[in-house]
Amino acid sequence: MSGSTMTLSEQMAALERLVKRIDEVSSLPDIAMRVIEVANSPDTSVADLRVIVESDPSLAARILRTSNSSAYGLRSKVDSIHRAIALLGFSTVKDIAVTASIAQIFRDTTSIGPYQRAGLWKHLVCVAVAARMIASRSGLQQFDEAYMCGLLHDIGIVLLDQHNHAQFKKVAESITSDEPTFETERRVLGFDHTQLGSEVAAKWGFPDSVVQTIRHHHQCERCEESIRPIAQAVEVGNFLCTKKNITAMGVASLPAPAGETFAALSIGRNELKILFQDLDEELEKSRDLYEL
């Protein structure tokens, strides 16, 4: 039964069953959840975070590699996790931990029609980088949140691919440039990736800013007022990356954000052009994160 022939109650029941199944068998790896919890605590010290990072050799190696990258331009090599965390800051370490955890899903280079898992992964990281840059330049105090919100904005697509693959295959094969992905999903499934992603994110205990951004990154006006600016930064970042052909599903079918979204972030035509140009350099700095 396709989404278009299901009643609303049947659509919601199908979504609820999928959310329940995902919650029973999947979550972010424990190491990432522990890093998020500790990094968000006001009482955390560098030593507290170091203990968690050092318990995962691959995460420790990634953090050391990032701290020694050319982006930081240090003259002497960072050779301890303690110093790396102090240099990068808790927020960046948290971003790296979640990024590394989600990256494990994308080791299999599945492709269906225009969709490729590696392409979706690059899209997620690039939108995260773009959202953080936009939020920072727009003067948002909580701009660090934008990276996490950007990285997870399309987690619903990841979950559909992983846990409802037969139906996801139908969506991927139906994607065209004439119809936004979320509308194709509703037509085929009866619900879309924003509904699935936000429901699962809430079950996993993600911050409200992340949950609402996942749910409303195509309609930011529906976010709570305090969260809306971050969601708007993600929406604009999503738009800019899609314009650079860095897309979630391999097809550029994303409608432009509303004029009110650009205005709320003080982005005029000239600012948008500068953001579009400067984004290339920001993405190059983050190449290590999205190249698997």
BAFI-3210 file (N, C-alpha, C; in Angstrom, 3 decimals, decimal comma, padded with zeros to 6 digits):
// residues 292
n [1|2|3|4|5|6|7|8|9|10|11|12|13|14|15|16|17|18|19|20|21|22|23|24|25|26|27|28|29|30|31|32|33|34|35|36|37|38|39|40|41|42|43|44|45|46|47|48|49|50|51|52|53|54|55|56|57|58|59|60|61|62|63|64|65|66|67|68|69|70|71|72|73|74|75|76|77|78|79|80|81|82|83|84|85|86|87|88|89|90|91|92|93|94|95|96|97|98|99|100|101|102|103|104|105|106|107|108|109|110|111|112|113|114|115|116|117|118|119|120|121|122|123|124|125|126|127|128|129|130|131|132|133|134|135|136|137|138|139|140|141|142|143|144|145|146|147|148|149|150|151|152|153|154|155|156|157|158|159|160|161|162|163|164|165|166|167|168|169|170|171|172|173|174|175|176|177|178|179|180|181|182|183|184|185|186|187|188|189|190|191|192|193|194|195|196|197|198|199|200|201|202|203|204|205|206|207|208|209|210|211|212|213|214|215|216|217|218|219|220|221|222|223|224|225|226|227|228|229|230|231|232|233|234|235|236|237|238|239|240|241|242|243|244|245|246|247|248|249|250|251|252|253|254|255|256|257|258|259|260|261|262|263|264|265|266|267|268|269|270|271|272|273|274|275|276|277|278|279|280|281|282|283|284|285|286|287|288|289|290|291|292]
n.u [000,847|000,696|001,830|000,040|-002,420|-003,059|-004,832|-004,802|-004,512|-003,494|-001,062|000,250|000,363|002,064|004,411|004,812|005,271|007,687|009,411|009,386|010,552|013,122|014,067|014,282|016,368|018,525|020,784|022,702|026,172|027,434|029,706|029,574|027,205|027,959|030,017|028,548|026,860|028,693|030,175|028,220|027,723|027,950|029,825|031,957|035,357|038,443|039,877|037,877|036,557|038,674|039,134|036,955|037,298|039,781|039,082|038,242|040,039|040,010|038,508|040,081|042,367|041,336|040,704|043,209|044,387|042,803|043,398|045,994|045,835|046,175|044,414|044,559|047,080|049,400|052,670|054,055|053,758|050,722|050,547|049,122|046,013|044,764|045,797|044,894|042,092|041,833|042,718|040,915|038,399|035,335|032,961|033,752|035,020|032,836|031,350|033,081|033,041|030,350|030,164|032,085|030,894|028,454|029,501|030,287|028,111|028,129|029,993|029,433|029,074|026,477|024,277|021,427|019,726|020,008|020,901|023,465|025,164|027,608|027,433|025,271|026,409|028,501|026,903|025,585|027,724|028,728|026,546|026,406|028,837|028,406|026,120|027,113|028,989|027,287|025,607|027,498|028,443|026,122|025,871|024,812|024,511|024,561|025,998|027,590|025,895|024,813|026,320|025,914|023,139|022,974|024,431|022,779|020,392|019,201|018,920|016,780|016,641|018,865|018,023|015,768|016,997|018,552|016,751|014,312|014,586|013,569|011,279|012,492|014,069|012,150|011,464|013,928|014,163|012,132|012,735|012,902|013,970|011,902|010,287|010,275|012,216|010,989|008,305|008,072|008,631|006,408|004,423|005,094|005,594|003,868|004,690|007,434|011,071|011,666|009,750|010,168|012,909|012,914|011,214|012,648|015,030|014,096|013,385|015,913|016,924|018,058|019,098|016,588|016,851|018,058|016,147|013,904|014,973|015,536|012,903|011,712|013,312|012,688|010,635|011,034|009,681|007,987|009,367|010,141|010,534|013,016|014,684|014,519|016,400|018,756|017,773|017,090|019,602|020,567|018,744|019,404|022,074|021,698|020,444|022,507|024,501|023,148|022,906|025,525|025,581|025,855|024,143|021,449|020,115|021,119|019,931|019,084|016,592|015,569|013,530|013,985|014,787|012,380|011,978|011,839|013,386|016,060|016,148|015,840|018,291|019,888|020,845|021,454|021,289|023,969|025,420|024,686|025,908|028,601|028,753|028,273|030,554|032,641|032,127|033,332|036,029|035,703|034,576|036,657|038,498|037,249|037,425|038,537|036,624|034,396|035,308|035,357]
n.v [-001,194|002,096|005,344|007,308|006,077|005,431|005,963|008,824|007,974|005,425|006,066|007,408|005,317|003,571|005,072|005,232|002,530|002,068|003,881|002,775|000,288|001,032|002,329|000,197|-001,328|000,270|003,016|006,026|005,252|004,248|005,644|008,122|009,190|009,422|011,305|013,539|013,964|014,517|016,669|018,601|019,201|021,631|021,296|019,855|018,914|019,226|016,926|015,083|014,697|013,766|011,184|009,728|010,000|008,751|006,142|005,187|004,303|004,939|007,282|008,930|009,076|010,435|012,910|013,834|013,998|015,981|018,195|018,606|019,444|021,468|023,531|024,660|025,670|025,323|025,608|023,720|020,191|018,654|016,340|015,050|013,886|015,438|018,031|018,369|018,392|020,669|022,565|022,319|022,574|021,874|021,776|021,320|018,830|017,287|017,493|016,132|013,565|012,727|012,963|011,067|008,756|008,516|008,302|005,664|004,271|004,685|003,192|001,185|001,371|001,888|002,408|003,779|004,386|007,842|008,207|007,986|006,555|007,636|010,154|011,252|011,318|013,185|015,400|015,769|016,457|018,724|020,501|020,841|022,191|024,479|025,558|026,204|028,194|030,141|030,738|031,782|034,050|035,456|036,349|034,779|033,722|031,078|029,668|027,379|025,238|024,902|023,271|020,592|020,413|020,748|018,525|016,442|016,930|015,544|012,980|011,313|010,341|008,697|006,776|005,702|004,477|002,583|001,074|000,658|-000,379|-001,471|000,053|002,524|002,253|002,423|005,098|006,352|005,601|007,039|009,670|012,941|015,963|017,686|017,550|018,101|016,127|015,411|015,519|013,498|011,332|011,409|010,810|008,210|006,796|007,785|009,319|011,529|012,081|014,015|013,783|011,133|011,268|013,248|012,128|009,821|011,029|012,422|010,245|009,242|011,110|013,533|017,023|019,636|021,588|020,238|018,241|019,795|021,163|019,063|018,272|020,573|021,752|022,397|024,096|026,452|028,369|027,078|026,263|026,691|030,005|030,560|028,654|028,872|030,575|028,980|026,774|028,080|028,810|026,285|025,616|027,494|026,772|024,187|024,815|026,271|024,291|022,455|024,000|023,912|021,444|019,465|017,193|015,536|013,294|012,958|014,445|017,715|019,133|020,939|023,412|027,000|028,781|030,770|034,323|035,611|034,034|034,459|037,196|037,223|036,311|038,319|038,258|039,483|039,920|040,368|039,438|036,775|035,940|036,206|034,339|032,000|031,891|031,825|029,470|027,316|027,284|026,754|024,204|022,770|022,770|020,931|018,536|016,112|015,095|014,386|012,729|009,449]
n.w [000,000|-000,978|000,227|-000,604|-000,711|001,827|004,876|007,124|009,779|009,372|008,168|010,293|012,102|010,776|010,803|013,577|014,222|012,880|014,166|016,753|016,249|015,387|017,680|019,402|018,398|017,756|018,279|018,797|019,048|022,273|023,164|021,863|022,939|025,598|025,411|024,499|026,722|028,823|027,747|027,618|030,226|032,794|034,763|033,873|033,366|031,464|031,962|032,644|030,204|028,701|029,739|028,739|025,952|025,590|025,963|023,596|021,026|018,223|018,110|019,719|018,119|015,902|017,020|017,817|015,272|014,097|015,728|015,024|012,445|009,462|009,668|012,154|012,368|014,043|015,528|016,989|017,537|018,576|021,041|023,008|024,340|026,254|025,798|023,188|023,486|025,076|023,254|021,074|022,237|024,063|022,567|019,901|020,178|020,919|018,542|016,784|017,910|017,565|014,791|013,956|014,955|013,527|011,018|010,757|009,807|007,123|005,774|003,962|000,570|-000,673|-003,457|-005,048|-007,849|-008,311|-005,748|-003,297|-000,577|000,310|-000,785|000,625|003,160|002,801|002,270|004,763|006,523|005,233|005,262|008,016|008,515|006,948|008,196|010,723|010,028|008,894|011,087|012,869|011,475|011,370|013,860|015,916|019,222|020,105|018,165|017,965|018,304|015,858|014,175|015,108|014,782|012,012|011,118|011,858|010,595|008,458|009,477|009,438|006,815|006,768|008,639|007,373|005,163|006,504|008,083|006,852|004,270|001,865|001,267|001,237|-001,006|-003,004|-002,720|-003,377|-006,026|-007,099|-006,980|-008,275|-009,936|-009,946|-007,751|-004,284|-001,989|000,466|-000,175|-002,068|-000,401|001,337|-000,458|-001,234|001,172|003,119|005,171|006,119|006,041|007,955|009,941|010,850|011,625|013,673|015,581|016,375|017,253|019,483|021,099|021,566|023,229|022,352|022,281|022,466|020,512|018,409|017,847|017,048|014,856|013,078|012,575|011,454|009,447|006,878|007,165|008,924|010,398|012,055|014,260|017,775|019,052|020,270|019,223|016,534|015,008|014,759|013,372|011,050|010,107|009,483|007,467|005,464|005,071|004,081|001,684|000,352|000,096|-001,512|-003,799|-004,575|-005,542|-003,662|-002,462|-000,635|-001,700|-004,209|-006,142|-007,069|-005,626|-003,888|-002,497|-002,395|000,656|002,490|002,000|004,452|006,088|005,238|005,825|008,604|009,417|008,658|006,028|003,039|-000,560|-001,377|000,856|000,759|-001,587|-000,871|001,231|-000,212|-001,814|000,129|001,422|000,143|000,984|003,717|003,601|002,478|004,567|006,189|004,951|005,818|007,490|005,920|003,902|003,529]
ca.u [000,000|001,507|001,436|-001,072|-003,680|-003,240|-005,487|-003,878|-004,251|-002,607|000,256|000,852|000,639|003,266|005,530|005,014|005,878|009,085|010,130|009,525|011,522|014,458|014,452|014,591|017,576|019,568|020,983|024,085|027,068|027,521|030,788|029,101|026,229|028,693|030,707|027,535|026,407|029,763|030,526|027,136|027,637|028,732|030,836|032,945|036,720|039,146|040,259|036,680|036,319|039,826|038,948|036,011|037,918|040,868|038,523|037,960|041,274|039,780|038,065|041,255|043,227|040,704|040,816|044,611|044,616|042,145|044,123|047,263|045,579|046,651|043,406|044,912|048,335|050,295|054,096|054,498|052,795|049,898|050,807|048,348|044,569|044,424|046,089|044,025|040,759|041,943|042,857|039,721|037,205|034,363|031,961|034,356|035,220|031,504|031,032|033,915|032,568|029,086|030,474|032,778|029,950|027,514|030,269|030,392|026,958|028,296|031,112|028,905|028,837|025,230|023,700|020,136|019,451|020,940|021,296|024,647|025,390|028,743|026,945|024,468|027,339|029,136|025,869|025,360|028,867|028,852|025,482|026,818|029,883|027,778|025,215|027,935|029,542|026,188|025,188|028,557|028,468|024,871|025,950|024,037|025,347|024,660|026,350|028,183|024,823|024,424|027,011|025,212|021,821|023,191|024,897|021,694|019,114|018,621|019,116|015,639|016,987|019,782|017,234|014,964|017,913|019,031|015,740|013,122|015,325|012,753|010,468|013,419|014,481|011,070|011,605|015,128|013,906|011,075|013,226|013,145|014,285|010,655|009,512|011,131|012,321|010,017|007,006|008,146|008,524|005,013|003,634|005,422|005,580|002,817|005,358|008,721|012,267|011,694|008,913|010,867|014,142|012,649|010,640|013,734|015,941|013,472|013,508|017,316|017,286|018,821|018,631|015,388|017,238|018,311|014,869|013,059|015,601|015,279|011,484|011,209|014,331|012,089|009,605|011,620|008,754|007,271|010,215|010,016|011,249|014,402|015,426|014,324|017,576|019,659|017,123|017,196|020,985|020,639|017,978|020,194|023,227|021,178|020,204|023,790|025,171|022,415|023,298|026,848|025,336|026,147|022,747|021,186|019,628|021,717|019,141|018,851|015,150|015,225|013,052|014,740|014,152|011,552|012,705|011,886|014,497|017,278|016,065|016,033|019,724|020,563|021,531|020,941|021,801|025,428|025,910|024,480|026,951|029,862|028,650|028,391|031,965|033,505|031,827|034,293|037,207|035,288|034,378|037,978|039,063|036,553|037,464|038,872|035,419|033,406|035,900|035,435]
ca.v [000,000|003,312|006,393|008,102|005,360|005,178|007,006|009,516|007,130|004,343|006,668|007,655|004,009|003,055|005,848|004,832|001,190|002,180|004,556|001,800|-000,736|001,641|002,597|-001,082|-001,987|001,194|004,329|006,439|004,473|004,701|006,610|009,435|009,674|009,828|012,568|014,595|014,212|015,138|017,960|019,544|019,480|022,808|020,918|018,982|019,405|018,585|015,583|014,228|014,378|012,990|009,789|009,110|009,962|007,770|004,788|004,825|004,649|005,569|008,656|009,651|009,334|011,464|014,195|014,250|014,374|017,266|019,256|018,829|019,775|022,785|024,541|025,304|026,374|025,303|025,380|022,481|019,106|018,281|014,909|014,492|014,089|016,554|019,284|018,449|018,804|022,061|023,389|022,261|022,971|020,795|021,730|020,676|017,415|016,681|017,388|015,077|012,270|012,371|012,789|009,788|007,671|008,392|007,924|004,205|003,782|004,943|002,433|000,460|002,377|001,588|003,433|003,444|005,503|008,951|008,245|007,260|006,797|008,552|011,482|011,718|011,636|014,462|016,432|016,017|017,176|020,043|021,347|021,170|023,220|025,688|026,109|026,845|029,420|031,100|031,156|032,621|035,346|036,163|036,834|033,972|033,360|029,627|029,177|026,037|024,248|024,774|022,131|019,361|020,446|020,510|017,150|015,493|017,399|014,514|011,658|010,492|009,647|007,628|005,737|005,033|003,622|001,498|000,268|000,437|-000,231|-001,799|001,222|003,610|002,012|002,970|006,559|006,740|005,386|007,963|011,037|013,760|017,361|018,459|017,376|017,988|014,760|015,135|015,286|012,145|010,397|011,381|010,140|006,780|006,188|008,313|010,243|011,922|011,894|014,963|013,204|009,970|011,680|013,988|011,188|008,977|011,907|012,677|008,992|009,082|012,144|014,644|018,355|020,110|022,334|019,242|017,595|020,721|021,443|017,897|018,253|021,757|022,469|022,881|025,065|026,914|029,210|026,226|026,061|027,657|031,236|030,519|027,675|029,175|031,066|027,877|026,010|028,887|028,678|024,958|025,661|028,224|025,920|023,121|025,428|026,590|023,039|021,908|024,818|023,430|020,064|018,552|016,916|014,369|012,138|012,925|015,292|019,054|019,380|021,655|024,787|028,042|029,264|031,970|035,583|035,925|033,277|035,223|038,476|036,987|036,097|039,504|037,841|040,083|039,318|040,433|038,529|035,402|035,681|036,028|033,048|030,949|031,835|031,463|028,120|026,366|027,204|026,082|022,785|022,191|022,530|019,805|017,390|014,909|014,575|013,783|011,743|008,205]
ca.w [000,000|-001,047|001,159|-001,116|-000,527|003,252|005,655|008,018|010,951|008,918|007,968|011,605|012,701|010,113|011,342|014,977|014,240|012,461|015,258|017,843|015,833|015,379|019,067|020,047|017,871|017,333|018,898|018,593|019,901|023,666|023,347|021,426|023,901|026,811|025,112|024,476|028,095|029,613|027,155|027,893|031,656|033,184|035,765|033,244|033,149|030,348|032,409|032,559|028,801|028,231|030,146|027,805|024,620|025,578|025,983|022,205|020,308|016,920|018,379|020,209|016,967|015,063|017,722|017,687|013,883|013,864|016,433|014,318|011,041|009,025|010,010|013,421|012,121|015,216|015,224|017,637|017,394|019,737|021,220|024,117|024,233|027,146|025,097|022,014|023,940|025,514|022,051|020,227|022,982|024,278|021,505|018,724|020,510|020,829|017,119|016,194|018,413|016,902|013,373|013,789|015,231|012,415|009,818|010,664|009,047|005,695|005,212|002,813|-000,472|-001,378|-004,332|-005,658|-008,749|-008,080|-004,331|-002,836|000,856|000,477|-001,126|001,758|004,251|002,475|002,429|006,191|007,099|004,603|005,810|009,384|008,412|006,415|009,211|011,766|009,458|008,749|012,429|013,430|010,782|011,657|015,233|016,862|020,373|020,214|016,831|018,022|018,180|014,454|013,561|015,476|014,137|010,589|010,910|012,110|010,048|007,591|010,080|009,036|005,570|007,183|009,317|006,353|004,408|007,353|008,780|006,020|003,021|000,689|000,977|000,904|-002,389|-003,841|-002,676|-004,130|-007,452|-007,522|-006,812|-009,467|-009,620|-009,991|-006,520|-003,101|-001,464|001,529|-000,794|-002,637|000,731|001,796|-001,495|-001,260|002,505|003,984|006,096|005,532|006,872|009,082|010,991|011,398|012,297|014,918|016,565|016,894|017,994|020,788|021,857|021,948|024,203|021,783|022,701|021,784|019,309|017,359|017,510|016,290|013,556|012,232|012,195|010,759|008,676|005,626|007,552|010,188|011,151|013,005|015,447|018,869|018,721|020,759|018,423|015,116|014,276|014,432|012,307|009,825|009,626|008,848|006,218|004,467|004,774|003,235|000,374|-000,286|-000,284|-002,648|-004,953|-004,970|-005,953|-002,554|-002,128|000,201|-002,456|-005,542|-007,041|-006,510|-005,706|-002,660|-002,722|-001,679|001,883|002,370|002,184|005,888|006,686|004,962|006,531|010,040|009,626|008,085|004,809|001,812|-001,790|-001,391|001,905|000,295|-002,582|-000,135|001,922|-001,226|-002,225|001,258|001,892|-000,439|001,854|004,959|003,313|002,257|005,903|006,820|004,030|006,564|008,119|005,010|003,001|004,317]
c.u [000,880|000,970|000,193|-002,416|-003,943|-004,022|-004,465|-003,530|-003,329|-001,185|000,974|001,198|001,903|004,508|005,850|005,677|007,356|009,929|010,403|010,586|012,947|014,948|014,865|015,940|018,740|019,615|022,364|024,966|027,238|028,579|030,335|028,116|026,907|029,429|029,719|027,129|027,460|030,103|029,472|027,013|028,503|029,869|031,975|034,305|037,315|039,494|039,081|036,453|037,448|039,649|038,033|036,655|038,980|040,364|038,172|039,152|041,039|039,321|039,253|042,180|042,654|040,844|042,253|044,903|044,004|042,925|045,447|047,073|046,028|045,679|043,768|046,287|049,308|051,744|054,605|053,379|052,028|050,024|050,070|046,867|044,140|044,641|045,180|042,629|040,769|042,021|041,546|038,481|036,182|033,402|032,508|034,578|033,896|031,106|031,798|033,417|031,299|029,328|031,112|031,826|029,009|028,236|030,342|029,272|027,247|029,453|030,684|028,496|027,614|024,825|022,414|019,769|020,467|021,499|022,538|024,867|026,547|028,327|026,104|025,376|028,033|028,145|025,681|026,494|028,947|027,752|025,823|027,842|029,274|026,893|026,000|028,510|028,465|025,760|026,205|028,542|027,192|024,802|025,136|024,940|025,579|025,094|026,965|027,126|024,506|025,092|026,243|023,850|021,940|023,575|023,740|020,394|018,421|018,820|017,951|015,893|017,914|018,986|016,337|015,815|018,287|017,925|014,443|013,570|014,471|011,894|011,336|013,875|013,427|011,148|012,765|014,909|012,860|011,523|013,396|013,452|013,034|009,863|010,463|011,090|011,249|008,619|006,956|007,977|007,083|004,135|003,854|005,195|004,378|003,360|006,707|009,864|012,317|010,861|009,635|012,089|013,893|012,073|011,746|014,707|015,394|013,586|014,933|017,793|018,138|018,261|017,448|015,718|017,470|016,993|014,014|013,659|015,392|013,839|011,112|012,240|013,862|011,009|009,982|010,676|007,969|008,090|009,851|010,925|012,726|015,287|015,463|015,591|018,560|019,077|017,197|018,606|021,182|019,903|018,763|021,436|022,857|020,985|021,522|024,513|024,480|022,751|024,683|026,795|025,830|024,791|022,600|020,891|020,167|020,986|018,895|017,382|014,651|014,716|013,875|014,030|013,325|012,398|012,841|013,039|015,818|017,286|016,351|017,514|020,563|021,398|020,827|021,564|023,328|026,028|025,786|025,557|028,297|029,878|028,883|029,847|032,856|033,286|032,822|035,512|036,873|035,137|035,712|038,656|038,477|036,593|037,722|037,635|034,493|033,990|036,150|036,566]
c.v [001,241|004,350|007,121|007,416|005,005|006,311|007,654|008,657|005,968|004,848|006,863|006,340|003,404|003,765|005,406|003,471|001,247|002,831|003,568|000,758|-000,191|001,845|001,322|-001,639|-001,043|002,430|004,800|005,581|005,109|005,774|008,014|010,021|010,137|011,146|013,727|014,980|014,967|016,529|019,019|019,909|020,685|022,474|020,083|019,677|018,707|017,143|014,609|013,764|013,509|011,501|009,057|008,952|008,877|006,337|004,303|005,243|005,359|007,018|009,497|010,021|010,444|012,845|014,718|014,728|015,739|018,400|019,580|019,212|021,191|023,901|025,295|025,968|026,411|025,018|024,087|021,447|018,870|016,769|014,301|014,809|015,280|017,892|019,464|018,927|020,265|023,004|023,469|022,804|021,849|020,652|021,009|019,193|016,660|016,480|016,247|013,705|011,821|012,123|011,427|008,612|007,442|007,921|006,415|003,610|003,791|004,172|001,637|001,476|002,024|002,746|002,894|004,613|006,612|008,986|007,407|007,578|007,778|009,991|012,076|012,121|012,977|015,611|016,781|016,846|018,596|020,994|021,755|022,306|024,543|026,352|026,816|028,165|030,507|031,635|032,090|034,008|036,160|036,630|036,045|033,500|031,863|028,999|027,785|024,943|023,950|023,579|020,841|019,293|020,183|019,077|016,157|015,850|016,358|013,108|010,730|009,736|008,468|006,462|004,991|004,045|002,387|000,532|000,045|000,449|-000,506|-000,600|002,422|003,494|002,582|004,500|006,999|006,612|006,353|009,420|011,720|015,185|018,238|018,409|017,280|016,569|014,459|014,896|013,908|011,107|010,284|010,625|008,632|006,107|006,583|009,227|010,590|011,814|012,854|014,437|012,034|010,402|012,369|013,080|010,333|009,822|012,222|011,438|008,813|010,181|013,267|015,983|018,821|020,877|021,390|018,625|018,521|021,064|020,286|017,950|019,396|022,454|022,862|023,936|025,653|027,757|028,397|025,918|027,064|028,851|031,180|029,614|028,069|029,669|029,962|027,042|026,766|028,822|027,332|024,968|026,377|027,408|024,776|023,624|025,700|025,318|022,397|022,678|024,430|021,954|019,055|018,226|015,652|013,124|012,076|013,753|016,627|019,416|020,200|023,051|025,787|028,418|030,521|033,219|035,966|035,214|034,009|036,529|038,308|036,811|037,257|039,141|038,470|039,408|039,275|039,477|037,071|035,006|035,424|034,685|031,901|030,773|031,314|030,034|027,097|026,180|026,481|024,578|022,073|021,875|021,285|018,540|016,082|014,275|013,869|012,821|010,469|007,314]
c.w [000,000|-000,090|000,717|-000,908|000,931|003,892|006,566|009,222|010,585|008,701|009,302|012,312|012,102|010,628|012,762|015,072|013,883|013,549|016,393|017,497|015,861|016,801|019,794|019,619|017,628|018,213|018,456|019,487|021,282|023,858|022,957|022,422|025,191|026,597|025,115|025,901|028,907|029,073|027,455|029,364|032,027|034,151|035,183|033,118|031,933|030,714|032,317|031,125|028,242|028,554|029,159|026,426|024,547|025,634|024,574|021,344|018,979|017,087|018,851|019,039|016,090|015,705|017,662|016,262|013,570|014,514|015,761|012,842|010,743|009,401|011,283|013,385|013,291|014,793|015,827|017,590|018,691|019,904|022,411|023,917|025,081|026,433|023,878|022,394|024,363|024,309|021,274|020,928|023,033|023,110|020,280|018,973|020,427|019,364|016,456|016,621|017,710|015,409|013,121|013,995|014,058|011,157|009,646|009,823|007,551|005,063|003,978|001,747|-001,325|-002,286|-004,932|-006,554|-008,514|-006,657|-004,076|-001,366|001,073|000,173|-000,014|002,915|004,012|002,667|003,906|006,796|006,527|005,081|007,240|009,379|007,953|007,464|010,312|011,256|009,364|010,113|013,061|012,799|011,019|013,107|016,234|017,990|020,452|018,891|016,838|017,882|016,717|013,784|013,837|014,795|012,638|010,292|010,991|011,387|009,167|008,144|009,719|007,741|005,874|007,769|008,339|005,553|005,224|007,790|007,999|004,554|001,784|000,281|000,588|-000,550|-003,354|-003,881|-003,559|-005,633|-008,004|-007,484|-008,175|-009,026|-009,568|-008,690|-005,329|-002,529|-000,429|000,953|-001,459|-001,536|001,212|000,808|-001,461|000,092|003,359|005,064|005,494|006,536|008,058|010,239|011,664|012,204|013,626|015,991|017,202|017,721|019,380|021,681|022,381|022,897|023,659|022,276|021,859|020,506|018,136|016,890|016,638|014,922|012,595|011,700|011,246|009,869|007,277|005,887|008,915|011,033|012,181|014,254|016,536|018,582|019,117|019,904|016,954|014,406|013,879|013,300|010,982|009,242|008,930|007,509|005,116|004,086|003,842|001,797|-000,361|-000,745|-001,489|-003,921|-005,466|-005,399|-004,920|-001,928|-001,292|-000,624|-003,884|-006,573|-006,355|-006,671|-004,519|-002,975|-001,910|-000,396|001,618|002,593|003,639|006,590|006,464|005,754|008,020|010,382|009,072|006,860|003,614|000,607|-001,803|-000,363|001,465|-000,719|-001,899|000,594|000,945|-001,655|-001,097|001,737|001,351|000,461|003,155|004,726|003,083|003,587|006,549|005,981|004,775|007,198|007,147|003,999|003,788|003,843]
res [m|s|g|s|t|m|t|l|s|e|q|m|a|a|l|e|r|l|v|k|r|i|d|e|v|s|s|l|p|d|i|a|m|r|v|i|e|v|a|n|s|p|d|t|s|v|a|d|l|r|v|i|v|e|s|d|p|s|l|a|a|r|i|l|r|t|s|n|s|s|a|y|g|l|r|s|k|v|d|s|i|h|r|a|i|a|l|l|g|f|s|t|v|k|d|i|a|v|t|a|s|i|a|q|i|f|r|d|t|t|s|i|g|p|y|q|r|a|g|l|w|k|h|l|v|c|v|a|v|a|a|r|m|i|a|s|r|s|g|l|q|q|f|d|e|a|y|m|c|g|l|l|h|d|i|g|i|v|l|l|d|q|h|n|h|a|q|f|k|k|v|a|e|s|i|t|s|d|e|p|t|f|e|t|e|r|r|v|l|g|f|d|h|t|q|l|g|s|e|v|a|a|k|w|g|f|p|d|s|v|v|q|t|i|r|h|h|h|q|c|e|r|c|e|e|s|i|r|p|i|a|q|a|v|e|v|g|n|f|l|c|t|k|k|n|i|t|a|m|g|v|a|s|l|p|a|p|a|g|e|t|f|a|a|l|s|i|g|r|n|e|l|k|i|l|f|q|d|l|d|e|e|l|e|k|s|r|d|l|y|e|l]
***
